[in-house]
């Protein structure tokens, strides 16, 4: 595939994903500003998966059932937005009481390099609570399938002759996806913006209350 075609396909594909998540994020933010409890829209359902976390343990969708969770995709060698995203996720972790049924999931776009050992060190660097925040790796096909088909997070490898630096390896979404207790995506927010934090927290609190009478 030549460069122009590949670039155009990436822009169109990832652009659609970002537009969809941004629209739903705006809808969620607007709804949360109202006095009544909003019914957050259901965007899609996350399929089952089996990936390995930073401790070498297999994690599946069942590990998140009954929990509200926030997911993103990063990689440890990322020269751009990943560190900022992970700091924002860490801030989100700190903003939510540890006794609430809320978890966090970070997929790696670079599973061949980001082994459990590498992810464990990265997680420690950002103060990830081991019982709350999973950093997942595995076979590239499985990771990318969960990212793109399950979580609607765009990700693609950059060809060697298209890289602007040695670690400029992947293009990926910078959104945080909020998933409910039934494994359904209910919103997407810009993971690089501190202004997203209150909206994400409010959407999580809304989803935690959903099964209350």
C-alpha positions as CSV (number, residue, x, y, z in Angstrom):
1,X,0.0,0.0,0.0
2,X,1.5,3.4,-0.9
3,X,1.9,6.3,1.5
4,X,-1.0,8.5,0.3
5,X,-3.5,5.7,0.3
6,X,-2.4,4.5,3.8
7,X,-2.5,8.1,5.2
8,X,-5.9,8.8,3.7
9,X,-7.3,5.6,5.1
10,X,-5.9,6.3,8.5
11,X,-7.2,9.8,8.6
12,X,-10.7,8.7,7.5
13,X,-10.9,5.7,9.8
14,X,-9.5,7.3,12.9
15,X,-11.4,10.5,12.2
16,X,-14.7,8.6,12.2
17,X,-13.9,7.0,15.5
18,X,-12.9,10.3,17.1
19,X,-16.0,12.0,15.8
20,X,-18.3,9.3,17.2
21,X,-16.7,9.4,20.6
22,X,-16.6,13.2,20.6
23,X,-20.3,13.5,19.8
24,X,-21.1,11.0,22.6
25,X,-18.8,12.8,25.0
26,X,-20.5,16.1,24.2
27,X,-23.9,14.5,24.7
28,X,-22.8,13.0,28.0
29,X,-21.4,16.4,29.2
30,X,-24.6,18.1,28.1
31,X,-26.8,15.6,29.8
32,X,-24.8,15.7,33.0
33,X,-25.4,19.4,33.3
34,X,-29.1,18.8,33.7
35,X,-30.8,18.4,37.1
36,X,-32.2,14.9,36.4
37,X,-30.3,11.7,36.1
38,X,-29.4,11.3,32.5
39,X,-29.7,8.0,30.6
40,X,-26.3,7.8,29.0
41,X,-26.3,6.5,25.5
42,X,-25.1,2.9,24.7
43,X,-22.6,3.1,21.9
44,X,-21.5,-0.5,21.6
45,X,-20.8,-3.6,23.6
46,X,-17.2,-4.8,24.4
47,X,-16.6,-8.4,23.3
48,X,-14.9,-10.9,25.5
49,X,-11.1,-10.9,25.5
50,X,-8.1,-12.6,27.2
51,X,-5.0,-10.6,27.5
52,X,-2.0,-10.5,30.0
53,X,-1.6,-7.8,32.6
54,X,1.5,-6.2,34.1
55,X,1.8,-9.1,36.6
56,X,1.7,-11.8,34.0
57,X,-1.9,-12.8,34.8
58,X,-4.6,-13.4,32.2
59,X,-7.4,-10.8,32.4
60,X,-10.8,-11.2,30.7
61,X,-13.9,-9.2,30.3
62,X,-15.3,-11.2,33.3
63,X,-12.8,-9.4,35.6
64,X,-14.6,-6.1,34.9
65,X,-18.2,-7.3,35.2
66,X,-20.1,-5.3,37.9
67,X,-17.5,-2.5,37.6
68,X,-17.5,0.8,35.8
69,X,-14.3,1.2,33.9
70,X,-12.2,3.6,31.9
71,X,-10.0,2.4,29.0
72,X,-7.4,3.9,26.7
73,X,-4.5,2.8,24.5
74,X,-0.9,3.9,25.0
75,X,2.6,2.5,24.6
76,X,5.6,3.0,26.9
77,X,8.0,4.3,24.2
78,X,5.5,6.9,23.0
79,X,7.2,10.2,22.3
80,X,4.0,12.3,22.3
81,X,0.7,12.0,24.1
82,X,0.9,8.8,26.1
83,X,2.7,10.1,29.2
84,X,0.1,12.9,29.4
85,X,-2.7,10.5,29.0
86,X,-1.4,8.2,31.7
87,X,-0.9,11.1,34.0
88,X,-4.6,12.1,33.4
89,X,-5.6,8.5,34.1
90,X,-3.6,8.6,37.3
91,X,-5.4,11.8,38.3
92,X,-8.7,10.2,37.6
93,X,-7.7,7.2,39.7
94,X,-6.9,9.6,42.6
95,X,-10.2,11.5,42.2
96,X,-12.3,8.3,42.7
97,X,-12.6,6.6,46.1
98,X,-10.8,3.3,46.2
99,X,-13.8,1.5,47.6
100,X,-16.0,2.3,44.6
101,X,-16.4,-0.5,41.9
102,X,-14.3,1.4,39.3
103,X,-11.4,0.1,37.4
104,X,-9.0,1.3,34.7
105,X,-7.6,-0.4,31.7
106,X,-4.7,0.7,29.5
107,X,-3.9,-1.3,26.3
108,X,-0.5,-1.2,24.8
109,X,-0.2,-0.4,21.1
110,X,3.3,-2.0,21.2
111,X,2.7,-5.5,22.6
112,X,6.0,-6.9,21.2
113,X,8.0,-4.5,23.3
114,X,5.6,-3.8,26.2
115,X,6.0,-7.1,28.1
116,X,4.4,-7.5,31.5
117,X,7.7,-6.5,33.1
118,X,8.0,-3.3,31.0
119,X,4.3,-2.4,31.7
120,X,4.8,-3.1,35.5
121,X,7.7,-0.6,35.6
122,X,5.6,1.9,33.6
123,X,2.6,1.4,35.9
124,X,4.7,2.1,39.0
125,X,6.1,5.3,37.5
126,X,2.5,6.7,37.3
127,X,1.3,5.3,40.7
128,X,-1.1,2.8,39.3
129,X,-3.0,0.9,42.0
130,X,-2.4,-2.8,41.2
131,X,-5.9,-3.8,42.3
132,X,-7.6,-1.1,40.2
133,X,-5.6,-0.4,37.0
134,X,-4.7,-3.1,34.5
135,X,-2.0,-2.6,31.8
136,X,-2.7,-5.2,29.1
137,X,-0.5,-6.8,26.5
138,X,-0.7,-10.0,24.4
139,X,-0.7,-11.0,20.8
140,X,-0.8,-8.0,18.6
141,X,-3.9,-9.2,16.7
142,X,-5.8,-9.7,19.9
143,X,-4.8,-6.4,21.4
144,X,-5.7,-4.5,18.2
145,X,-9.0,-6.3,17.9
146,X,-10.0,-5.3,21.4
147,X,-8.9,-1.7,20.8
148,X,-10.6,-1.1,17.4
149,X,-13.5,-3.5,17.3
150,X,-14.3,-3.5,21.0
151,X,-13.3,-0.1,22.4
152,X,-13.5,1.9,19.2
153,X,-10.0,3.2,19.8
154,X,-8.0,3.7,16.6
155,X,-4.5,2.3,16.4
156,X,-2.1,1.6,13.5
157,X,1.6,1.0,13.1
158,X,3.7,3.6,11.3
159,X,5.8,2.3,8.5
160,X,9.6,2.6,9.1
161,X,10.1,5.1,6.2
162,X,7.2,7.3,7.5
163,X,8.6,7.7,11.1
164,X,9.8,11.1,12.2
165,X,11.8,9.7,15.1
166,X,13.0,6.2,16.3
167,X,10.1,5.9,18.8
168,X,7.5,7.4,16.5
169,X,6.0,3.9,16.0
170,X,2.2,4.0,16.3
171,X,-0.7,6.2,15.6
172,X,-3.5,5.8,18.1
173,X,-6.6,7.4,19.7
174,X,-6.1,9.7,22.7
175,X,-9.6,9.2,24.0
176,X,-10.7,7.7,27.3
177,X,-13.7,5.3,26.8
178,X,-16.1,4.9,29.7
179,X,-17.7,1.4,30.0
180,X,-20.6,0.4,32.2
181,X,-21.1,-2.6,34.5
182,X,-22.5,-4.7,31.7
183,X,-19.5,-4.0,29.4
184,X,-21.2,-1.4,27.2
185,X,-19.4,1.7,26.0
186,X,-21.3,4.8,27.3
187,X,-19.1,7.7,26.4
188,X,-15.7,8.9,25.1
189,X,-13.6,11.9,26.3
190,X,-10.3,13.5,25.3
191,X,-7.7,11.8,27.5
192,X,-5.1,14.6,27.1
193,X,-7.3,17.4,28.5
194,X,-7.6,18.0,32.3
195,X,-11.0,19.6,31.5
196,X,-12.3,16.2,30.7
197,X,-11.8,15.0,34.3
198,X,-15.0,16.3,35.9
199,X,-17.1,15.1,33.0
200,X,-15.6,11.6,33.3
201,X,-16.1,11.5,37.0
202,X,-19.7,12.6,36.7
203,X,-20.4,10.0,34.0
204,X,-18.9,7.3,36.2
205,X,-21.0,8.3,39.2
206,X,-24.1,8.2,37.0
207,X,-23.3,4.7,35.8
208,X,-22.6,3.5,39.3
209,X,-26.1,4.6,40.3
210,X,-27.9,3.0,37.3
211,X,-29.0,-0.2,39.1
212,X,-30.3,1.6,42.1
213,X,-34.1,1.5,42.6
